[in-house]
Amino acid sequence: MDAILKVDGVSKRFGGLMALSDVSFEIRPGRIMGLIGPNGAGKTTMFNCIAGIYTPTDGRILLNQEGRALEVNGSKPERMTQLGVARTFQNIRLFGSLTVLDNVRIGRHCRTGQGFWGAVLRTRAQKAEEALLIEQSLEYLDFVGLKGKALDIATSLSYGDQRRLEIARAMASGPKLLLLDEPAAGMNPQETASLVDLIHAILEKGITVVLIEHDMKLVMKICEHLVVLDHGVMIAEGGPRDIRENPQVIEAYLGRGAAHA
Amino acid sequence: MFTKFPALKFILLAAVLAYPLVPFTDYYVLHVAVLTMVYMILAMGLNVVPGFTGLLDLGFVGFYGIGAYTAGILSLSYGLSFWLILPMAVLAGAFVGMLRGAPTLRLSGDYFAIVTFGFTELVVLFLTNEIWLTRGPLGMPGIPPVEIDLRWLHAGWRYVFTGETPYYYLALILVALVYAIMLRVENSRLGRAWLAIREDPLAAASCGVNLMLFKTVAFAFSAAIGALAGCLMARWSMFLSPDIFKFWESFLVLCMLVLGGLGNVNGAIVGAVILICLGEVLRIVLPKLGLPAETRFLVYGLIMIFIMRFKPAGFMPHVAGCSFVGRRARELKARLEAERAG
């Protein structure tokens, strides 16, 4: 298996609503993939299935574990994080009343291991881990440009900075696949431009990025591969140029007849 | 206050340490002080669940009862030493805390509160009805006092705690111990995981926090501290009855937390001092005004309303949530500022 993650015939049903039906695609390592589609197309549901928040009703999700395919449908979110799949949320979900540094430190939870007795007895291993954790967390904050605000409360950050902090927190778990759910939502043009640089920097670190985004200019500019969903069905897949000219995609976004107009 | 006058902390500590030894010591004041310290331990223990993990626990006093009765039964039936009983009561509390986790782990909000409320009632009913074990409503009189028995080391080295002074120091040591453990745990991977659960369970899980595991640890830890307070109380008051562990006590401890600021270990200490002292004052003042002493519960209610209206985060709002306060935070802040400048 050379893809980093493979979605194989995944369906998700909520009562009578088919949020995803028989979606299959591959996420190839080392590039930026875009997951697009009109509102309610099932993009976030797809993310939730991959990140372990939902269990797919049908189909398989296969994760590349050192060359072998590991079936991960139904794994809990913490296990997916452990396996190297990190995510951000569409509506920012930071630990609001904690400091920026603590947010990132919690992000690194699954790569640290001290427990109750280590904390109570302040063992040497625990102290070493805590000291290392602070340094590592500051590095992640430096990476997204928030190091100077390490001791601020998370909710006191500007909207764009909160989005960056969410990315730093996800990065802290040491992922190989990063799922970004509308990272540019609510950002001004300057913030979006620096977000593009940040995403490229993440890619340079060898992390594969999948993003959901409504800003078509951004998507077309940075994604090498796109998957288009509409009403839970995958209607197109390919490079930005193909997608832009695909009549089904234009119909999904603009309505019937628009493709011929 | 303490950052402005660092010496104040030590003066206060010295005063607390020396009080029982000064000539004008009052027996009654010492008694109230020990009671306050029992409640400090309770408040710090309860704080773990609603304060750190954000789950409203209305059944905390159940663990207090389990710790107390474990100590009472083991002392009366087996004559074990306090120093042996203490860890056993703590383990019993932790075990029951974990058991209570089974039906409550997947609950949150009101549902969690209701199940925990049911749990205290269950404990009280058990203590009242299982007469073969607990003597039921008759209570458990004649629990022996704490003693330090070192006769195996040297003939005549035996000290039995009489009066309030030795209990005062014992309680002080236990409060200090629990306080230190709380601060250390709060500022660790474990404490941060709890705070993450409080802030946003879904995001916490996405950061790799195993919700079930960390909630179970919180329940067990909180219950263990409650049982520790119970064990101390049993051997100090030397009498137990199921009435002591009615739901009202849970509520009183919760009030202390809200007063001091949920999630704040210092707040738990302050809340315990305020409410216990106030209760004692009111017990004296109210009858002089021609009101029954029970009217003090109304005053507690009024205080809660005023706190919610004017200081909803308590007297000591927990600013940074957790961990990064004090010396290490100041050092890091200085370092970050130096980097920015240079």
Interface residues (C-beta under 8 A of the other chain):
Chain A: A51 I53 K76 P77 E78 T81 Q82 A86 R87 F89 R93 L94 F95 G96 S97 L98 T99 L101 D102 R105 I106 G107 H109 C110 R111 T112 G113 Q114 G115 F116 G118 A119 V120 R122 Q126 E129 E130 I134 K147 G148 A150 L151 I153 R169 A170 S173
Chain B: I181 R184 V185 N187 S188 R189 L190 G191 R192 A193 L195 A196 E199 D200 L202 A203 A204 A205 S206 C207 G208 V209 N210 L211 V217 F221 H318 V319 A320 G321 C322 S323 F324 A329 L332 K333 L336 E339 R340
